[in-house]
Amino acid sequence: MDELHLTYALVGSLAVVLAALSTRIRDLPFSEPLAALLLGVLVGPQLLGVVELGDDVRSRLLLEAARVLLAVSLMGVALRYPVRRLRPVVPPTAVLVTVAMVAMAAVSAGLAWLILGVPLALAALIGACTCPTDPVLASSVVTGQPAEEHLPVRMRQVLSVESGANDGLALPLVVLGIALAAHGSLGHAALDGLYQVLVGVGVGVATGLVAGRAMSYAAGHSDVDRGSSLVFTLVLAVAVLGITRILDADGVLAVFVAGLAYNYAVAEDQVGPQDTIDEAVNRYLVLPLFLLLGTELPWSDWAELGWGAVVLPVAVLLLRRPPVLLALARPLGLRLRDAVFLGWFGPVGVSALFYVTSSAEEGVTDPRLWAAVSLVVTASTVVHGVSSTPGRHLYRRAADR
């Protein structure tokens, strides 16, 4: 218990420092998740040894922290833009969450199989866990004043909607990967994945529309203010998570769909102070999860991977997404610089942690799964955190030319 209290103190202190330096950090090749990750490594068992948690506690904390953080982030993504203005980005997003996502899963799986020499079933699960674009890390790229100044609206919308949708739609791939790795029935896994997606969409649509109508009614009678609407959407995300957990459905997708349905049902001025959600998630709510990740990085398991521990993250970051986006640039209607930017800034983060810990809960206990996925997440957090600000500036210079 003392270690948990110490963790609270560390997270709170880090948040205070980051809040005091928030304006300067936006202009630096640095990110809040990276700061929390480095602090976790410092206080973890490999260095200072201040915070040490057992494997069971770590797995459960990571799973639930990632689940809640994803829910809040996805609600923020769904409410970021008026949903009626997102119709132009629906076709490219559909391509990204189907063809591109399956291709990214296949590429990551192939790389894990070739580089690490793991069984093909385990490689498929590694590919499924790392294929979705993370909405939390992606939000730090497409939100805030620097992003609005340097990046076109359409590109920010595409990355936002893709990162929101593919987190939940990756579930069937993960379920199939778990069935392969745990020697389960593929037919049963396919039906289970389909059930979870369909029920998740249904729950999301129903709860989002009902909540939106209720908010519109309250706003029409002057019963709600902007601060209350913010809390309302956060509570809605938690409620949807609870309902889908009871129904054993896809809660991640359900929250995103609920946010879109809520967005559709209310007037634009009733959505709430969305910048506040983005600010809270990107800068503060993300800190405990990445600090916890830093304390629990499997250094010994990474060492057992040998040269693969160096090659795998580099290969995944370079080959998982950029070539796929370049190949699909014409169908997506992207210019070369847009395809390069979107191809690079498709980070692997909270969603991968959620799926890898979910896989452990479902009985996949091979330590190479956690080693490989945590390695890619750590590399993505470092590389994309360092390159986000320079990347925006390079894009702006290319656009100006």
ROMIBA-339972 format. One line per 3 residues: their letters; for each residue x, y, z of C-alpha. Coordinates in steps of 0.001 Angstrom, whole numbers. Layout:
<sites>
a	X Y Z ~ ...
</sites>
This chain:
<sites>
mde	0 0 0 ~ 2886 2375 762 ~ 4183 1870 -2772
lhl	810 2842 -4201 ~ 758 5984 -2046 ~ 4264 6788 -3196
tya	3116 6325 -6779 ~ 305 8811 -6170 ~ 2823 11304 -4830
lvg	5153 10830 -7801 ~ 2362 11184 -10353 ~ 963 14270 -8629
sla	4354 15920 -8365 ~ 5124 15198 -12013 ~ 1750 16630 -13053
vvl	2449 19839 -11122 ~ 5842 20248 -12803 ~ 4421 19560 -16263
aal	1542 21964 -15668 ~ 3967 24704 -14679 ~ 6025 24105 -17832
str	3119 23257 -20141 ~ 3676 26061 -22649 ~ 7384 25346 -23038
ird	6907 21592 -23338 ~ 4623 22073 -26343 ~ 7560 23575 -28235
lpf	10098 20931 -27188 ~ 10829 17498 -28728 ~ 9354 15923 -25619
sep	5987 14630 -24424 ~ 4201 14069 -21135 ~ 3919 10259 -21578
laa	7665 10121 -22218 ~ 8328 12089 -19016 ~ 6167 9674 -17007
lll	7834 6660 -18623 ~ 11328 7931 -17766 ~ 10297 8681 -14182
gvl	8895 5160 -13887 ~ 12175 3683 -15094 ~ 14068 5829 -12565
vgp	11999 4760 -9543 ~ 11510 1182 -10759 ~ 13321 -1934 -9540
qll	16164 -1669 -12082 ~ 17440 1678 -10778 ~ 16276 3197 -7478
gvv	13980 309 -6552 ~ 11461 2613 -4903 ~ 8376 1109 -6584
elg	8089 -2650 -7088 ~ 4825 -4448 -7807 ~ 4078 -8123 -8272
ddv	3193 -9489 -11699 ~ -473 -10029 -10821 ~ -863 -6527 -9403
rsr	953 -5020 -12374 ~ -1184 -6841 -14900 ~ -4447 -5876 -13221
lll	-3430 -2242 -12714 ~ -2231 -1905 -16304 ~ -5381 -3509 -17670
eaa	-7847 -1362 -15739 ~ -5808 1838 -16073 ~ -5526 1308 -19824
rvl	-9239 508 -20094 ~ -10351 3675 -18300 ~ -7786 5875 -20039
lav	-8861 4545 -23441 ~ -12504 5204 -22594 ~ -11872 8813 -21614
slm	-9594 9384 -24598 ~ -12029 7851 -27080 ~ -14861 9954 -25725
gva	-12656 12983 -26294 ~ -11856 11875 -29851 ~ -15532 11312 -30638
lry	-16437 14797 -29428 ~ -13444 16600 -30895 ~ -15185 17638 -34120
pvr	-18896 18103 -34907 ~ -19879 14684 -36231 ~ -21820 16119 -39154
rlr	-18600 17650 -40471 ~ -16791 14302 -40503 ~ -18573 12873 -43546
pvv	-15720 13745 -45954 ~ -13278 11683 -43860 ~ -15501 8592 -43595
ppt	-14254 6928 -46850 ~ -10523 7248 -46042 ~ -11154 6227 -42448
avl	-13021 3117 -43619 ~ -9982 2122 -45670 ~ -7654 2777 -42736
vtv	-9641 682 -40226 ~ -10088 -2251 -42606 ~ -7414 -2717 -45273
amv	-4684 -705 -43538 ~ -5284 -2149 -40076 ~ -5238 -5758 -41305
ama	-2095 -5013 -43312 ~ -406 -3465 -40263 ~ -1322 -6493 -38152
avs	92 -8821 -40809 ~ 3322 -6831 -41139 ~ 3887 -6710 -37371
agl	3113 -10417 -37056 ~ 5519 -11278 -39860 ~ 8273 -9187 -38306
awl	7782 -10804 -34883 ~ 7914 -14256 -36481 ~ 11018 -13530 -38547
ilg	12996 -11523 -35996 ~ 12063 -13179 -32703 ~ 11461 -16687 -33999
vpl	8251 -17018 -31978 ~ 5512 -19436 -33064 ~ 3264 -18126 -35808
ala	244 -18092 -33470 ~ 2045 -15908 -30929 ~ 3330 -13683 -33726
ali	-260 -13199 -34940 ~ -1300 -12074 -31463 ~ 1646 -9658 -31255
gac	603 -8211 -34615 ~ -3021 -7851 -33506 ~ -2071 -6109 -30251
tcp	191 -3586 -31987 ~ -1894 -2841 -35086 ~ -4299 -146 -33762
tdp	-3234 3486 -33822 ~ -3249 4738 -30262 ~ -5721 7604 -29628
vla	-3894 8901 -26556 ~ -456 9343 -28128 ~ -1982 10400 -31452
ssv	-3958 13145 -29717 ~ -746 14836 -28634 ~ 156 15135 -32331
vtg	-3150 16482 -33678 ~ -4436 18653 -30815 ~ -3332 21927 -29336
qpa	-2410 25258 -30882 ~ 811 24050 -32597 ~ -1079 21253 -34379
eeh	-3837 23641 -35450 ~ -1246 26038 -36853 ~ 855 23467 -38705
lpv	-1520 20703 -39819 ~ -4601 20871 -42078 ~ -7962 20111 -40518
rmr	-8704 17131 -42760 ~ -5501 15322 -41821 ~ -6081 15902 -38121
qvl	-9625 14613 -38499 ~ -8518 11478 -40359 ~ -5920 10557 -37738
sve	-8354 11289 -34899 ~ -11235 9233 -36279 ~ -8949 6379 -37338
sga	-7310 6178 -33917 ~ -10741 6184 -32295 ~ -12331 3526 -34495
ndg	-9554 1017 -34960 ~ -8948 531 -31228 ~ -12273 -1225 -30873
lal	-12293 -2806 -34326 ~ -8953 -4470 -33587 ~ -10706 -6670 -31024
plv	-11699 -9444 -33478 ~ -8070 -9733 -34585 ~ -6957 -9942 -30950
vlg	-9624 -12544 -30142 ~ -8497 -14668 -33089 ~ -4871 -14239 -32027
ial	-5719 -15382 -28487 ~ -7514 -18435 -29901 ~ -4465 -19322 -31985
aah	-1996 -18790 -29150 ~ -4141 -20613 -26578 ~ -5133 -23418 -28984
gsl	-8781 -22445 -28919 ~ -11468 -22788 -31563 ~ -11089 -20256 -34375
gha	-14759 -20573 -35284 ~ -15839 -19823 -31735 ~ -13347 -16954 -31540
ald	-14673 -15434 -34770 ~ -18253 -15595 -33495 ~ -17180 -14148 -30145
gly	-15388 -11267 -31850 ~ -18397 -10573 -34068 ~ -20732 -10665 -31065
qvl	-18588 -8259 -29066 ~ -18346 -5779 -31937 ~ -22057 -5856 -32828
vgv	-23237 -5613 -29229 ~ -20679 -2900 -28533 ~ -21927 -839 -31474
gvg	-25538 -1355 -30383 ~ -24843 -313 -26802 ~ -22853 2690 -27985
vat	-25557 3935 -30353 ~ -28360 3463 -27830 ~ -26614 5036 -24834
glv	-25139 7871 -26881 ~ -28456 8871 -28432 ~ -30317 8661 -25112
agr	-27610 10673 -23348 ~ -27581 13243 -26158 ~ -31338 13704 -26025
ams	-31181 14052 -22250 ~ -28430 16670 -22515 ~ -30377 18598 -25177
yaa	-33464 18581 -22975 ~ -31461 19760 -19948 ~ -29737 22478 -21978
ghs	-33080 23643 -23354 ~ -34312 24150 -19802 ~ -31056 25790 -18665
dvd	-30357 22924 -16285 ~ -26737 22346 -17304 ~ -23588 24407 -17753
rgs	-20413 23700 -19744 ~ -18572 22243 -16779 ~ -21435 19857 -16075
slv	-21521 18764 -19715 ~ -17846 17829 -19473 ~ -18458 15675 -16412
ftl	-21533 14229 -18117 ~ -19530 12906 -21071 ~ -16872 11404 -18810
vla	-19520 9664 -16716 ~ -21151 8473 -19932 ~ -17860 6834 -20965
vav	-17599 5027 -17627 ~ -21245 3938 -17803 ~ -20785 2481 -21286
lgi	-17714 596 -20086 ~ -19725 -914 -17245 ~ -22669 -1918 -19447
tri	-20455 -3580 -22034 ~ -18470 -5422 -19381 ~ -21724 -6884 -18046
lda	-22705 -7939 -21571 ~ -19172 -9182 -22368 ~ -19002 -6843 -25371
dgv	-16415 -4527 -26918 ~ -16344 -1650 -24440 ~ -13607 278 -26237
lav	-15572 460 -29487 ~ -18830 1077 -27597 ~ -17432 4192 -25897
fva	-16269 5661 -29201 ~ -19623 4933 -30877 ~ -21469 6358 -27876
gla	-19437 9550 -28166 ~ -20255 9865 -31879 ~ -23957 9213 -31226
yny	-23975 11759 -28414 ~ -22167 14229 -30666 ~ -24795 13688 -33355
ava	-27730 14075 -30961 ~ -26752 17399 -29383 ~ -26192 20832 -30852
edq	-22614 21911 -31536 ~ -22614 24344 -28610 ~ -23755 21568 -26239
vgp	-20881 19148 -26828 ~ -18881 20635 -23983 ~ -15398 22056 -23446
qdt	-13662 19405 -25508 ~ -10257 21051 -25299 ~ -10430 20375 -21569
ide	-10784 16622 -22116 ~ -7901 16575 -24584 ~ -5752 18583 -22187
avn	-6615 16336 -19247 ~ -5979 13089 -21115 ~ -2852 14067 -23043
ryl	-1088 15798 -20182 ~ -2317 14360 -16903 ~ -4542 11268 -16990
vlp	-1936 9467 -19077 ~ 788 9937 -16454 ~ -72 7094 -14013
lfl	-237 4467 -16753 ~ 3104 5347 -18319 ~ 4787 5734 -14934
llg	3511 2261 -14051 ~ 4763 957 -17389 ~ 8209 2434 -16700
tel	8439 624 -13363 ~ 7460 -2709 -14885 ~ 9469 -2851 -18103
pws	10713 -6456 -18552 ~ 14420 -5745 -18940 ~ 15483 -9367 -18411
dwa	12947 -10643 -20946 ~ 14186 -8049 -23422 ~ 17748 -9236 -22876
elg	16675 -12808 -23654 ~ 15411 -11621 -27040 ~ 19024 -10820 -27981
wga	19519 -8768 -31124 ~ 15789 -9015 -31778 ~ 15197 -6543 -28947
vvl	16908 -3877 -31048 ~ 15725 -4880 -34489 ~ 12045 -5568 -33728
pva	10968 -2083 -32550 ~ 12929 -395 -35324 ~ 11439 -2686 -37952
vll	7893 -2344 -36599 ~ 8021 1456 -36442 ~ 9479 1715 -39957
lrr	7561 -1057 -41726 ~ 4271 -1532 -39861 ~ 2596 1676 -41032
ppv	4593 4008 -43334 ~ 4743 1642 -46352 ~ 1049 799 -45958
lla	19 4464 -45971 ~ 2271 5208 -48938 ~ 739 2292 -50867
lar	-2766 3515 -50050 ~ -2074 7214 -50625 ~ -4055 7367 -53886
plg	-7164 5502 -52591 ~ -7064 7655 -49477 ~ -6765 10864 -51498
lrl	-3543 11863 -49744 ~ -692 13925 -51083 ~ 2785 12484 -50612
rda	3596 14676 -47608 ~ 246 13765 -45998 ~ 865 10043 -46491
vfl	4379 10364 -45041 ~ 3136 12278 -41999 ~ 177 9981 -41310
gwf	2354 6972 -41960 ~ 4901 7987 -39382 ~ 2580 9350 -36713
gpv	543 6229 -36047 ~ 1870 5490 -32546 ~ 1536 2257 -30576
gvs	585 2894 -26973 ~ -2305 2525 -24542 ~ -4456 356 -26803
alf	-1592 -2130 -27237 ~ -1104 -2264 -23458 ~ -4814 -2870 -23029
yvt	-4895 -5753 -25483 ~ -1693 -7416 -24291 ~ -2857 -7383 -20662
ssa	-6297 -8600 -21784 ~ -4563 -11470 -23561 ~ -2774 -12400 -20333
eeg	-6136 -12376 -18552 ~ -7427 -14803 -21191 ~ -4649 -17276 -20502
vtd	-1831 -16354 -22907 ~ 1085 -16407 -20493 ~ 4088 -16638 -22836
prl	6486 -13952 -21500 ~ 7590 -13150 -25043 ~ 4177 -11582 -25722
waa	4574 -8979 -22970 ~ 8242 -8503 -23843 ~ 7572 -7840 -27535
vsl	4540 -5576 -27117 ~ 6006 -3552 -24233 ~ 9184 -3125 -26279
vvt	7271 -1685 -29244 ~ 5144 552 -26986 ~ 8241 1904 -25234
ast	10006 2571 -28525 ~ 6931 4297 -29945 ~ 6518 6460 -26842
vvh	10131 7603 -27049 ~ 10418 8040 -30818 ~ 7037 9648 -31448
gvs	7320 11791 -28327 ~ 10654 13163 -29525 ~ 9631 13574 -33182
stp	6127 15054 -32874 ~ 7151 18706 -32623 ~ 9921 18543 -35290
grh	7559 16526 -37496 ~ 4888 19209 -37398 ~ 7438 21884 -38280
lyr	8804 19825 -41181 ~ 5312 19263 -42499 ~ 4553 22977 -42329
raa	7773 23828 -44206 ~ 6954 21267 -46903 ~ 3450 22690 -47223
dr	4776 26240 -47470 ~ 7139 25231 -50263
</sites>
